[in-house]
Amino acid sequence: MPDTKAEKTAKFDKGMEIRRSVLGDAHVDRAEAAKTEFDEPFQTLITEGAWGTVWASDGITQRERSMITLALLAATGNFEEIPMHIRATARTGASKSDVQEAFQHVAIYAGVPKANHALKLAKATYAEMEETQND
């Protein structure tokens, strides 16, 4: 049975809450400002599905979810999302050591080149984060 409008609204609202808590208001505000009529259905899908369902589940911690997400992004070669999710670790509680462990799993199970590239992106993103903190 399809979701009712109320269920969709609840998932969207919960998804937006989680999305903001993980990615930060500034990131979400930029994404929302860039949203158009063309990509609005997609944005709704990821807000309800990824953030309002998967990230909203209490089955595992946000720290664990962050590690899994980073490993999956690296393993599937979706590198453009890695910096965003590295920045999110400041809010999810995943440490640099956690990220290193996740990428070591990627190296063994999905390939060293993918893990190597992910580590390169993480290293650059952590450096940017530290530079911003020192400003």
Beta strands, then each sheet from edge to edge (+ up, - down):
end
